[in-house]
């Protein structure tokens, strides 16, 4: 933020400015998702790691009330 202030941008509240920048990034990410349907591209745009595509095993439980 200091670099932006030194460049002449009128930033008084650094935390508020960070929140505004992040909000713009998420709005752009939503537009990217709508336009491409590519979640990997959206995650890359936001600087997030690749999604874990491993689906954990879920134990199946037999129902005791099954009709005979």
ROSERO-409831 format. One line per field, with one value per atom (N, C-alpha, C): x, y, z; residue in one letter; atom name. Coordinates in nm, 3 decimals. Each point is the difference from the previous one (the first is absolute). Example, Ala and Ser with C-alpha at 12.3 -4.5 7.8 and 13.67 -1.06 7.14 Angstrom:
BEGIN
c1: [1.319_-0.089_0.090_-0.035_0.082_-0.077]
c2: [-0.569_0.119_0.120_0.105_0.119_0.109]
c3: [0.780_0.000_0.000_-0.072_0.006_0.073]
residuo: [A_A_A_S_S_S]
atomo: [N_CA_C_N_CA_C]
//
This chain:
BEGIN
c1: [0.082_-0.082_0.087_0.110_0.087_0.047_0.025_0.045_-0.110_-0.124_-0.109_-0.014_0.015_-0.006_0.115_0.119_0.115_-0.021_-0.079_-0.026_-0.109_-0.059_-0.098_-0.145_-0.023_-0.138_-0.045_-0.119_-0.047_-0.058_0.087_-0.044_0.018_-0.114_0.005_-0.009_-0.081_-0.021_0.047_0.117_0.060_-0.089_-0.055_-0.084_-0.124_-0.062_-0.117_0.037_0.116_0.044_0.026_0.060_0.023_-0.133_-0.098_-0.133_-0.064_0.016_-0.054_0.068_0.131_0.074_-0.043_-0.011_-0.042_-0.142_-0.088_-0.138_-0.002_0.081_0.007_0.052_0.098_0.056_-0.108_-0.082_-0.104_-0.110_-0.031_-0.099_0.051_0.128_0.059_0.007_0.029_0.004_-0.138_-0.104_-0.135_-0.033_0.042_-0.022_0.079_0.122_0.082_-0.068_-0.053_-0.069_-0.123_-0.076_-0.120_0.037_0.108_0.038_0.061_0.076_0.074_-0.049_-0.059_-0.039_0.122_0.116_0.126_0.043_-0.028_0.034_0.150_0.077_0.146_0.052_-0.057_0.041_-0.035_-0.115_-0.042_0.092_0.033_0.089_0.138_0.048_0.130_-0.005_-0.109_-0.016_0.005_-0.062_-0.005_0.125_0.092_0.122_-0.022_-0.103_-0.030_0.067_0.030_0.058_-0.102_0.050_-0.091_-0.095_-0.121_-0.100_0.037_-0.027_0.022_-0.118_0.024_-0.111_-0.028_0.078_-0.024_-0.127_-0.089_-0.125_0.018_-0.015_0.023_-0.107_0.041_-0.094_-0.095_-0.125_-0.101_-0.053_0.010_-0.048_-0.153_-0.047_-0.144_-0.052_-0.113_-0.062_-0.129_-0.017_-0.123_-0.113_-0.112_-0.118_-0.065_-0.045_-0.062_-0.150_-0.057_-0.145_-0.039_0.087_-0.031_-0.114_-0.092_-0.115_0.048_-0.059_0.041_-0.088]
c2: [-0.118_0.118_0.126_-0.010_0.118_0.044_-0.099_0.032_0.077_-0.039_0.071_0.142_0.014_0.133_0.087_-0.058_0.076_0.042_-0.079_0.032_0.105_0.041_0.107_-0.043_-0.130_-0.046_0.038_0.062_0.046_-0.114_-0.079_-0.112_0.040_0.010_0.038_-0.121_-0.099_-0.119_-0.122_-0.052_-0.111_-0.124_-0.035_-0.120_0.014_0.116_0.022_-0.011_0.050_-0.009_-0.145_-0.077_-0.142_-0.072_0.029_-0.063_0.039_0.126_0.043_-0.073_-0.015_-0.070_-0.146_-0.066_-0.139_-0.016_0.093_-0.008_0.008_0.088_0.010_-0.130_-0.062_-0.126_-0.108_-0.006_-0.102_0.028_0.125_0.032_-0.041_0.027_-0.041_-0.152_-0.067_-0.146_-0.058_0.062_-0.047_0.017_0.112_0.020_-0.102_-0.031_-0.100_-0.136_-0.034_-0.129_-0.006_0.109_0.004_-0.013_0.065_0.002_-0.131_-0.065_-0.119_-0.130_0.005_-0.123_-0.080_0.063_-0.068_0.033_-0.091_0.025_0.008_-0.074_0.005_0.139_0.061_0.134_0.102_-0.017_0.091_-0.014_-0.124_-0.021_0.060_-0.017_0.057_0.153_0.060_0.145_0.054_-0.073_0.044_-0.040_-0.072_-0.042_-0.114_-0.079_-0.114_-0.125_-0.096_-0.125_-0.080_-0.097_-0.087_-0.069_-0.025_-0.067_-0.147_-0.054_-0.142_-0.075_-0.076_-0.068_-0.139_-0.042_-0.129_0.006_-0.089_-0.008_-0.109_0.034_-0.101_-0.109_-0.120_-0.110_0.025_-0.032_0.014_-0.139_-0.042_-0.134_-0.006_-0.106_-0.019_-0.083_0.039_-0.070_-0.063_-0.127_-0.067_0.047_0.024_0.040_-0.121_0.014_-0.113_-0.007_0.105_0.004_-0.034_-0.071_-0.034_-0.101_0.020_-0.091_-0.135_-0.105_-0.135_-0.056]
c3: [0.000_0.000_0.000_0.068_0.009_-0.139_-0.087_-0.135_-0.074_0.018_-0.066_0.055_0.131_0.060_-0.052_-0.011_-0.051_-0.146_-0.074_-0.141_-0.014_0.112_-0.005_0.012_0.023_0.019_0.140_0.010_0.131_0.085_0.060_0.083_0.146_0.070_0.141_0.091_-0.040_0.082_-0.079_0.034_-0.075_0.003_0.115_0.011_-0.088_-0.002_-0.084_-0.148_-0.037_-0.139_-0.040_0.089_-0.027_-0.023_0.083_-0.015_-0.133_-0.042_-0.129_-0.116_0.008_-0.106_-0.006_0.115_0.003_-0.054_0.032_-0.049_-0.152_-0.057_-0.147_-0.059_0.065_-0.050_-0.001_0.103_0.005_-0.102_-0.024_-0.103_-0.137_-0.027_-0.127_-0.011_0.111_0.000_-0.030_0.053_-0.029_-0.148_-0.059_-0.143_-0.082_0.043_-0.068_0.007_0.116_0.016_-0.089_-0.005_-0.085_-0.147_-0.040_-0.141_-0.047_0.088_-0.044_0.060_0.117_0.070_0.044_0.003_0.031_0.143_0.092_0.140_0.022_-0.078_0.014_-0.036_-0.103_-0.040_0.108_0.061_0.107_0.121_0.037_0.114_-0.029_-0.123_-0.037_0.006_-0.049_0.003_0.142_0.093_0.139_0.079_-0.066_0.069_0.097_-0.024_0.087_-0.055_0.087_-0.048_-0.079_-0.075_-0.075_0.097_-0.047_0.083_0.015_0.116_0.025_-0.057_-0.105_-0.067_0.056_0.099_0.061_0.083_-0.031_0.076_0.104_0.127_0.103_-0.005_0.041_0.008_0.116_-0.024_0.105_0.030_0.126_0.032_-0.015_-0.061_-0.017_0.115_0.050_0.112_-0.051_0.029_-0.041_0.088_-0.065_0.074_0.064_0.122_0.069_-0.025_-0.061_-0.022_-0.142_-0.075_-0.137_-0.003_-0.095_-0.012_-0.051_0.054_-0.041_-0.105]
residuo: [X_X_X_X_X_X_X_X_X_X_X_X_X_X_X_X_X_X_X_X_X_X_X_X_X_X_X_X_X_X_X_X_X_X_X_X_X_X_X_X_X_X_X_X_X_X_X_X_X_X_X_X_X_X_X_X_X_X_X_X_X_X_X_X_X_X_X_X_X_X_X_X_X_X_X_X_X_X_X_X_X_X_X_X_X_X_X_X_X_X_X_X_X_X_X_X_X_X_X_X_X_X_X_X_X_X_X_X_X_X_X_X_X_X_X_X_X_X_X_X_X_X_X_X_X_X_X_X_X_X_X_X_X_X_X_X_X_X_X_X_X_X_X_X_X_X_X_X_X_X_X_X_X_X_X_X_X_X_X_X_X_X_X_X_X_X_X_X_X_X_X_X_X_X_X_X_X_X_X_X_X_X_X_X_X_X_X_X_X_X_X_X_X_X_X_X_X_X_X_X_X_X_X_X]
atomo: [N_CA_C_N_CA_C_N_CA_C_N_CA_C_N_CA_C_N_CA_C_N_CA_C_N_CA_C_N_CA_C_N_CA_C_N_CA_C_N_CA_C_N_CA_C_N_CA_C_N_CA_C_N_CA_C_N_CA_C_N_CA_C_N_CA_C_N_CA_C_N_CA_C_N_CA_C_N_CA_C_N_CA_C_N_CA_C_N_CA_C_N_CA_C_N_CA_C_N_CA_C_N_CA_C_N_CA_C_N_CA_C_N_CA_C_N_CA_C_N_CA_C_N_CA_C_N_CA_C_N_CA_C_N_CA_C_N_CA_C_N_CA_C_N_CA_C_N_CA_C_N_CA_C_N_CA_C_N_CA_C_N_CA_C_N_CA_C_N_CA_C_N_CA_C_N_CA_C_N_CA_C_N_CA_C_N_CA_C_N_CA_C_N_CA_C_N_CA_C_N_CA_C_N_CA_C_N_CA_C_N_CA_C_N_CA_C_N_CA_C_N_CA_C_N_CA_C_N_CA_C_N_CA_C_N_CA_C]
//
